[in-house]
Amino acid sequence: MVCVVALGALGAQPKRVLLLHSFGREFAPFNTFSEGFRTALAPQMGDLVEFHDIALESARSEGEASEGPLVDYLTALFAQHRLDLVVPIGGPAARFAQKYRARLFPAAPMLSSSVDVRHMQNVAVTTNDVVAAVADAPTAVVEGILQVVPGTTIHSDIIYCG
């Protein structure tokens, strides 16, 4: 009986999770999120989980002109293997994933994470999408600093506290 279970486990298909990084796997603060997510998700999905990390280099370059090769690569990479979850991390990855969703992963559930809410305006999400957006408010942060440290001065792009 144990042998049958062990052999059955060997033949089981892994769950495939695509982590689509806006600026690369090691880019802070998104790297903290992706590592924590990976650690929390693996036990929930079982023993066989394949994580695929793909960096969206077009976020650093010309944009759409450099997206074509990545779309072709992802199409080829996952042509024979169904994705169980797609996780765009950050605004550029979320926009890319939504833009090419129908072509690349039409049936896969998608969790857009660590995305500023401004990146998700005018985006049509499906019933298979979840968006975990944040509302960054840099003005409110500066106002908070000015209240907590009244001697703070702002010169160009530098904030001096004291």
MDAnalysis code that builds the backbone (N, CA, C; Angstrom):
import MDAnalysis as mda
import numpy as np

u = mda.Universe.empty(486, n_residues=162, atom_resindex=np.repeat(np.arange(162), 3), trajectory=True)
u.add_TopologyAttr("name", ["N", "CA", "C"] * 162)
u.add_TopologyAttr("resid", np.arange(1, 163))
u.add_TopologyAttr("resname", ["MET", "VAL", "CYS", "VAL", "VAL", "ALA", "LEU", "GLY", "ALA", "LEU", "GLY", "ALA", "GLN", "PRO", "LYS", "ARG", "VAL", "LEU", "LEU", "LEU", "HIS", "SER", "PHE", "GLY", "ARG", "GLU", "PHE", "ALA", "PRO", "PHE", "ASN", "THR", "PHE", "SER", "GLU", "GLY", "PHE", "ARG", "THR", "ALA", "LEU", "ALA", "PRO", "GLN", "MET", "GLY", "ASP", "LEU", "VAL", "GLU", "PHE", "HIS", "ASP", "ILE", "ALA", "LEU", "GLU", "SER", "ALA", "ARG", "SER", "GLU", "GLY", "GLU", "ALA", "SER", "GLU", "GLY", "PRO", "LEU", "VAL", "ASP", "TYR", "LEU", "THR", "ALA", "LEU", "PHE", "ALA", "GLN", "HIS", "ARG", "LEU", "ASP", "LEU", "VAL", "VAL", "PRO", "ILE", "GLY", "GLY", "PRO", "ALA", "ALA", "ARG", "PHE", "ALA", "GLN", "LYS", "TYR", "ARG", "ALA", "ARG", "LEU", "PHE", "PRO", "ALA", "ALA", "PRO", "MET", "LEU", "SER", "SER", "SER", "VAL", "ASP", "VAL", "ARG", "HIS", "MET", "GLN", "ASN", "VAL", "ALA", "VAL", "THR", "THR", "ASN", "ASP", "VAL", "VAL", "ALA", "ALA", "VAL", "ALA", "ASP", "ALA", "PRO", "THR", "ALA", "VAL", "VAL", "GLU", "GLY", "ILE", "LEU", "GLN", "VAL", "VAL", "PRO", "GLY", "THR", "THR", "ILE", "HIS", "SER", "ASP", "ILE", "ILE", "TYR", "CYS", "GLY"])
u.atoms.positions = np.array([
    [0.823, -1.193, 0.000],
    [0.000, 0.000, 0.000],
    [0.863, 1.251, 0.000],
    [1.918, 1.287, 0.798],
    [2.805, 2.440, 0.871],
    [3.478, 2.660, -0.468],
    [3.859, 1.595, -1.160],
    [4.511, 1.731, -2.460],
    [3.583, 2.384, -3.481],
    [2.323, 2.014, -3.466],
    [1.365, 2.603, -4.394],
    [1.230, 4.106, -4.148],
    [1.152, 4.495, -2.891],
    [1.052, 5.912, -2.545],
    [2.307, 6.648, -2.993],
    [3.467, 6.063, -2.733],
    [4.723, 6.703, -3.117],
    [4.813, 6.824, -4.629],
    [4.444, 5.787, -5.352],
    [4.487, 5.847, -6.812],
    [3.466, 6.842, -7.336],
    [2.306, 6.883, -6.701],
    [1.299, 7.854, -7.117],
    [1.782, 9.275, -6.921],
    [2.491, 9.515, -5.825],
    [3.016, 10.852, -5.554],
    [4.063, 11.235, -6.589],
    [4.870, 10.250, -7.033],
    [5.888, 10.544, -8.040],
    [5.256, 10.948, -9.369],
    [4.107, 10.380, -9.686],
    [3.446, 10.687, -10.940],
    [2.586, 11.934, -10.894],
    [2.402, 12.503, -9.725],
    [1.550, 13.689, -9.581],
    [2.185, 14.887, -10.267],
    [1.350, 15.695, -10.858],
    [1.820, 16.918, -11.515],
    [2.032, 18.010, -10.475],
    [3.113, 18.746, -10.600],
    [3.335, 19.835, -9.642],
    [2.375, 20.993, -9.905],
    [2.113, 21.757, -8.879],
    [1.374, 23.007, -9.030],
    [2.383, 24.027, -9.535],
    [2.018, 24.774, -10.565],
    [2.936, 25.748, -11.154],
    [2.474, 27.162, -10.833],
    [3.378, 27.928, -10.228],
    [3.092, 29.297, -9.828],
    [4.091, 30.210, -10.530],
    [3.568, 31.180, -11.264],
    [4.414, 32.166, -11.940],
    [4.451, 33.434, -11.103],
    [5.651, 33.805, -10.638],
    [5.859, 35.085, -9.971],
    [6.462, 36.023, -11.008],
    [5.682, 36.995, -11.422],
    [6.102, 37.940, -12.455],
    [6.558, 39.216, -11.761],
    [7.860, 39.441, -11.741],
    [8.466, 40.555, -11.009],
    [8.573, 41.794, -11.890],
    [8.191, 42.937, -11.342],
    [8.274, 44.188, -12.087],
    [9.715, 44.589, -12.387],
    [10.617, 44.417, -11.424],
    [11.979, 44.928, -11.573],
    [13.057, 43.896, -11.279],
    [12.715, 42.658, -11.120],
    [13.681, 41.624, -10.795],
    [13.388, 41.020, -9.437],
    [13.833, 39.800, -9.246],
    [13.513, 39.040, -8.034],
    [14.108, 39.660, -6.773],
    [15.229, 40.321, -6.868],
    [15.913, 40.859, -5.690],
    [15.623, 42.334, -5.441],
    [14.682, 42.919, -6.147],
    [14.378, 44.342, -6.029],
    [13.527, 44.599, -4.782],
    [14.067, 45.411, -3.864],
    [13.336, 45.747, -2.629],
    [12.285, 46.808, -2.936],
    [11.161, 46.790, -2.317],
    [10.699, 45.920, -1.238],
    [9.949, 44.696, -1.736],
    [9.841, 44.548, -3.049],
    [9.067, 43.436, -3.595],
    [9.683, 42.084, -3.270],
    [11.006, 42.031, -3.083],
    [11.649, 40.764, -2.752],
    [11.180, 40.236, -1.399],
    [10.924, 41.137, -0.467],
    [10.420, 40.720, 0.849],
    [9.048, 40.079, 0.706],
    [8.195, 40.707, -0.104],
    [6.869, 40.144, -0.336],
    [6.969, 38.770, -0.995],
    [7.760, 38.657, -2.064],
    [7.797, 37.396, -2.812],
    [8.347, 36.245, -1.972],
    [9.349, 36.508, -1.151],
    [9.876, 35.438, -0.294],
    [8.851, 35.006, 0.751],
    [8.190, 35.975, 1.365],
    [7.157, 35.634, 2.340],
    [5.990, 34.902, 1.695],
    [5.610, 35.338, 0.520],
    [4.513, 34.705, -0.222],
    [4.865, 33.261, -0.560],
    [6.063, 33.058, -1.068],
    [6.525, 31.717, -1.444],
    [6.518, 30.792, -0.219],
    [7.022, 31.284, 0.903],
    [7.081, 30.502, 2.136],
    [5.687, 30.157, 2.642],
    [4.753, 31.091, 2.556],
    [3.393, 30.852, 3.047],
    [2.576, 29.983, 2.092],
    [2.808, 30.124, 0.790],
    [1.982, 29.418, -0.190],
    [2.351, 27.943, -0.334],
    [3.624, 27.623, -0.303],
    [4.064, 26.249, -0.560],
    [3.338, 25.217, 0.304],
    [3.231, 25.402, 1.617],
    [2.521, 24.399, 2.423],
    [1.023, 24.317, 2.077],
    [0.460, 25.413, 1.629],
    [-0.971, 25.432, 1.289],
    [-1.265, 24.656, 0.007],
    [-0.297, 24.616, -0.906],
    [-0.512, 23.969, -2.203],
    [-0.028, 22.524, -2.229],
    [0.590, 22.064, -1.168],
    [1.071, 20.689, -1.132],
    [2.562, 20.611, -1.380],
    [3.038, 19.378, -1.472],
    [4.475, 19.152, -1.577],
    [5.062, 19.523, -2.930],
    [4.292, 19.378, -3.973],
    [4.825, 19.602, -5.311],
    [4.428, 20.975, -5.845],
    [5.284, 21.964, -5.626],
    [5.039, 23.311, -6.119],
    [6.262, 23.756, -6.896],
    [6.047, 24.185, -8.127],
    [7.105, 24.753, -8.957],
    [6.893, 26.254, -9.024],
    [7.867, 27.004, -8.550],
    [7.806, 28.454, -8.661],
    [8.648, 28.872, -9.858],
    [8.073, 29.681, -10.714],
    [8.792, 30.246, -11.856],
    [8.892, 31.748, -11.623],
    [10.104, 32.258, -11.543],
    [10.335, 33.684, -11.343],
    [10.755, 34.304, -12.667],
    [9.978, 35.267, -13.131],
    [10.279, 35.956, -14.380],
    [10.331, 37.446, -14.097],
    [11.411, 38.089, -14.545],
    [11.567, 39.531, -14.369],
    [11.079, 40.257, -15.615],
    [10.292, 41.262, -15.409],
    [9.751, 42.072, -16.490],
    [10.753, 43.194, -16.776],
    [11.693, 42.928, -17.631],
    [12.746, 43.903, -17.916],
    [12.234, 45.140, -18.636],
    [11.079, 45.045, -19.288],
    [10.550, 46.215, -20.009],
    [10.183, 47.347, -19.059],
    [10.026, 47.052, -17.770],
    [9.731, 48.104, -16.798],
    [10.919, 49.048, -16.654],
    [12.110, 48.569, -17.020],
    [13.309, 49.393, -16.929],
    [13.717, 49.971, -18.279],
    [13.068, 49.542, -19.352],
    [13.519, 49.966, -20.671],
    [12.408, 50.640, -21.454],
    [12.383, 50.403, -22.739],
    [11.483, 51.121, -23.636],
    [10.007, 50.793, -23.486],
    [9.661, 49.815, -22.705],
    [8.254, 49.475, -22.536],
    [7.776, 48.484, -23.571],
    [6.736, 48.845, -24.311],
    [6.084, 47.912, -25.227],
    [7.012, 47.319, -26.270],
    [7.983, 48.084, -26.733],
    [8.893, 47.581, -27.764],
    [9.655, 46.350, -27.291],
    [9.950, 46.270, -26.007],
    [10.709, 45.135, -25.495],
    [9.814, 44.038, -24.916],
    [8.499, 44.207, -24.963],
    [7.592, 43.200, -24.407],
    [7.417, 41.994, -25.317],
    [7.528, 42.176, -26.619],
    [7.298, 41.093, -27.576],
    [8.092, 39.837, -27.298],
    [9.420, 39.946, -27.133],
    [10.200, 38.740, -26.854],
    [9.797, 38.050, -25.552],
    [9.432, 38.814, -24.545],
    [9.000, 38.212, -23.283],
    [7.672, 37.480, -23.465],
    [6.749, 38.075, -24.190],
    [5.466, 37.418, -24.465],
    [5.707, 36.109, -25.212],
    [6.585, 36.144, -26.209],
    [6.899, 34.924, -26.966],
    [7.531, 33.864, -26.066],
    [8.441, 34.286, -25.194],
    [9.112, 33.364, -24.276],
    [8.102, 32.714, -23.336],
    [7.235, 33.518, -22.733],
    [6.237, 32.970, -21.809],
    [5.267, 32.042, -22.526],
    [4.903, 32.394, -23.750],
    [4.021, 31.533, -24.543],
    [4.662, 30.170, -24.748],
    [5.937, 30.169, -25.121],
    [6.650, 28.905, -25.347],
    [6.857, 28.138, -24.039],
    [7.217, 28.855, -22.975],
    [7.516, 28.224, -21.691],
    [6.319, 27.483, -21.114],
    [5.143, 28.075, -21.234],
    [3.965, 27.474, -20.606],
    [2.983, 26.867, -21.609],
    [3.422, 26.653, -22.830],
    [2.546, 26.056, -23.844],
    [2.103, 24.646, -23.457],
    [2.979, 23.878, -22.870],
    [2.677, 22.491, -22.528],
    [2.316, 22.283, -21.056],
    [2.421, 23.349, -20.264],
    [2.182, 23.213, -18.826],
    [1.221, 24.291, -18.343],
    [0.145, 23.867, -17.753],
    [-0.872, 24.770, -17.225],
    [-0.341, 25.467, -15.980],
    [-0.622, 26.757, -15.873],
    [-0.276, 27.501, -14.663],
    [-1.436, 27.407, -13.675],
    [-1.113, 27.189, -12.422],
    [-2.134, 27.114, -11.386],
    [-2.362, 28.455, -10.713],
    [-1.388, 29.360, -10.823],
    [-1.523, 30.682, -10.227],
    [-0.497, 31.612, -10.863],
    [-0.937, 32.826, -11.179],
    [-0.055, 33.870, -11.701],
    [-0.067, 35.002, -10.685],
    [1.137, 35.452, -10.290],
    [1.251, 36.497, -9.276],
    [2.138, 37.628, -9.812],
    [1.528, 38.633, -10.441],
    [2.312, 39.812, -10.810],
    [2.624, 40.609, -9.545],
    [3.887, 41.032, -9.403],
    [4.319, 41.753, -8.212],
    [4.730, 43.161, -8.628],
    [3.967, 44.152, -8.189],
    [4.237, 45.540, -8.537],
    [3.417, 45.994, -9.735],
    [3.329, 47.304, -9.884],
    [2.499, 47.897, -10.927],
    [2.846, 47.498, -12.355],
    [4.118, 47.610, -12.781],
    [4.442, 47.231, -14.156],
    [4.092, 45.783, -14.478],
    [4.353, 44.868, -13.551],
    [4.024, 43.455, -13.789],
    [2.515, 43.250, -13.856],
    [1.769, 43.947, -13.007],
    [0.304, 43.820, -13.023],
    [-0.269, 44.338, -14.335],
    [0.229, 45.477, -14.804],
    [-0.253, 46.010, -16.091],
    [0.089, 45.063, -17.237],
    [1.311, 44.534, -17.249],
    [1.734, 43.583, -18.278],
    [0.837, 42.343, -18.249],
    [0.628, 41.779, -17.066],
    [-0.172, 40.561, -16.944],
    [-1.606, 40.788, -17.414],
    [-2.183, 41.922, -17.077],
    [-3.545, 42.215, -17.524],
    [-3.586, 42.430, -19.041],
    [-2.595, 43.110, -19.560],
    [-2.546, 43.394, -21.000],
    [-2.484, 42.108, -21.832],
    [-1.689, 41.136, -21.381],
    [-1.481, 39.905, -22.152],
    [-2.179, 38.696, -21.540],
    [-3.082, 38.928, -20.618],
    [-3.752, 37.834, -19.911],
    [-4.427, 36.859, -20.863],
    [-5.196, 37.353, -21.809],
    [-5.947, 36.482, -22.728],
    [-5.008, 35.585, -23.540],
    [-3.854, 36.097, -23.874],
    [-2.916, 35.322, -24.694],
    [-2.065, 34.365, -23.859],
    [-1.614, 34.814, -22.695],
    [-0.636, 34.044, -21.930],
    [-1.233, 33.080, -20.915],
    [-2.214, 33.525, -20.163],
    [-2.776, 32.682, -19.102],
    [-4.252, 32.997, -18.901],
    [-5.083, 32.679, -19.895],
    [-6.502, 33.045, -19.817],
    [-7.284, 32.330, -18.720],
    [-6.901, 31.124, -18.366],
    [-7.680, 30.356, -17.391],
    [-7.069, 30.355, -15.990],
    [-5.844, 30.808, -15.861],
    [-5.172, 30.741, -14.564],
    [-5.698, 31.800, -13.609],
    [-5.875, 31.460, -12.352],
    [-6.197, 32.486, -11.360],
    [-5.012, 33.445, -11.246],
    [-5.314, 34.722, -11.024],
    [-4.252, 35.706, -10.929],
    [-4.436, 36.567, -9.693],
    [-3.350, 36.724, -8.928],
    [-3.321, 37.567, -7.745],
    [-2.312, 38.680, -7.994],
    [-2.801, 39.868, -8.311],
    [-1.920, 41.017, -8.502],
    [-1.613, 41.580, -7.123],
    [-0.327, 41.653, -6.798],
    [0.052, 42.022, -5.442],
    [1.074, 43.150, -5.427],
    [1.116, 43.839, -4.289],
    [2.055, 44.950, -4.102],
    [1.919, 45.976, -5.216],
    [0.680, 46.269, -5.568],
    [0.378, 47.165, -6.675],
    [-0.240, 48.444, -6.135],
    [0.298, 49.574, -6.557],
    [-0.323, 50.842, -6.198],
    [-1.670, 50.917, -6.906],
    [-2.674, 51.353, -6.210],
    [-4.032, 51.400, -6.737],
    [-4.110, 52.200, -8.043],
    [-3.219, 53.168, -8.212],
    [-3.217, 53.969, -9.452],
    [-2.898, 53.134, -10.683],
    [-2.153, 52.043, -10.500],
    [-1.821, 51.173, -11.628],
    [-3.005, 50.321, -12.064],
    [-4.007, 50.213, -11.230],
    [-5.129, 49.336, -11.538],
    [-6.376, 50.087, -11.983],
    [-6.266, 51.405, -12.141],
    [-7.398, 52.174, -12.640],
    [-7.626, 51.817, -14.105],
    [-8.865, 51.721, -14.482],
    [-9.267, 51.403, -15.854],
    [-8.772, 50.036, -16.320],
    [-8.584, 49.109, -15.399],
    [-8.172, 47.754, -15.731],
    [-9.373, 46.840, -15.543],
    [-9.665, 46.075, -16.564],
    [-10.782, 45.132, -16.483],
    [-10.279, 43.829, -15.884],
    [-10.725, 43.508, -14.692],
    [-10.349, 42.248, -14.059],
    [-11.468, 41.237, -14.272],
    [-11.086, 39.972, -14.263],
    [-12.064, 38.908, -14.453],
    [-12.475, 38.352, -13.097],
    [-13.410, 37.429, -13.100],
    [-13.822, 36.788, -11.856],
    [-12.723, 35.877, -11.320],
    [-11.690, 35.641, -12.122],
    [-10.573, 34.798, -11.729],
    [-9.383, 35.635, -11.238],
    [-9.609, 36.935, -11.014],
    [-8.557, 37.859, -10.585],
    [-8.819, 38.367, -9.177],
    [-7.726, 38.546, -8.441],
    [-7.765, 39.220, -7.152],
    [-6.665, 40.272, -7.196],
    [-6.986, 41.479, -6.742],
    [-6.002, 42.552, -6.720],
    [-5.804, 42.979, -5.272],
    [-4.555, 42.857, -4.809],
    [-4.196, 43.326, -3.470],
    [-3.428, 44.631, -3.658],
    [-4.185, 45.724, -3.786],
    [-3.591, 47.026, -4.085],
    [-3.327, 47.809, -2.811],
    [-2.365, 48.693, -2.911],
    [-2.046, 49.606, -1.817],
    [-2.211, 51.027, -2.338],
    [-2.455, 51.942, -1.434],
    [-2.581, 53.350, -1.805],
    [-1.379, 54.094, -1.246],
    [-0.375, 54.260, -2.092],
    [0.795, 55.034, -1.672],
    [0.411, 56.504, -1.639],
    [0.820, 57.182, -0.602],
    [0.507, 58.604, -0.441],
    [1.764, 59.344, 0.005],
    [2.680, 59.637, -0.926],
    [3.929, 60.286, -0.537],
    [3.713, 61.642, 0.132],
    [2.715, 62.382, -0.289],
    [2.437, 63.678, 0.332],
    [2.077, 63.498, 1.793],
    [1.264, 62.497, 2.088],
    [0.877, 62.233, 3.479],
    [2.084, 61.812, 4.314],
    [3.008, 61.080, 3.721],
    [4.212, 60.672, 4.444],
    [5.033, 61.904, 4.828],
    [5.226, 62.805, 3.874],
    [5.996, 64.022, 4.152],
    [5.281, 64.870, 5.202],
    [3.965, 64.996, 5.094],
    [3.209, 65.757, 6.093],
    [3.354, 65.133, 7.482],
    [3.359, 63.820, 7.551],
    [3.552, 63.130, 8.819],
    [4.926, 63.405, 9.409],
    [5.948, 63.382, 8.560],
    [7.304, 63.691, 9.029],
    [7.357, 65.112, 9.569],
    [6.726, 66.042, 8.869],
    [6.744, 67.437, 9.311],
    [6.050, 67.617, 10.661],
    [5.034, 66.817, 10.935],
    [4.342, 66.896, 12.222],
    [5.161, 66.264, 13.340],
    [5.804, 65.151, 13.060],
    [6.555, 64.432, 14.078],
    [7.887, 65.118, 14.383],
    [8.529, 65.640, 13.354],
    [9.825, 66.316, 13.520],
    [9.672, 67.736, 12.964],
    [9.187, 68.662, 13.779],
    [8.852, 70.009, 13.306],
    [10.015, 70.782, 12.675],
    [11.238, 70.492, 13.010],
    [12.379, 71.222, 12.444],
    [12.796, 70.725, 11.072],
    [12.024, 69.845, 10.473],
    [12.377, 69.264, 9.182],
    [12.250, 70.300, 8.070],
    [13.245, 70.304, 7.178],
    [13.185, 71.177, 5.998],
    [13.321, 70.326, 4.747],
    [12.749, 70.803, 3.675],
    [12.775, 70.069, 2.414],
    [13.501, 70.926, 1.384],
    [14.541, 70.372, 0.798],
    [15.301, 71.041, -0.249],
    [15.394, 70.092, -1.425],
    [14.842, 70.474, -2.534],
    [14.867, 69.664, -3.750],
    [14.266, 68.289, -3.435],
    [15.033, 67.222, -3.584],
    [14.535, 65.854, -3.327],
    [15.027, 65.305, -2.003],
    [15.599, 66.175, -1.154],
    [16.191, 65.693, 0.093],
    [15.402, 66.277, 1.267],
    [15.098, 65.430, 2.239],
    [14.413, 65.865, 3.447],
    [15.442, 65.848, 4.580],
    [15.603, 67.001, 5.254],
    [16.534, 67.120, 6.377],
    [15.730, 67.194, 7.671],
    [15.954, 66.244, 8.558],
    [15.275, 66.254, 9.855],
    [16.227, 66.816, 10.903],
    [15.673, 67.660, 11.756],
    [16.558, 68.140, 12.804],
    [16.136, 69.403, 13.428],
])
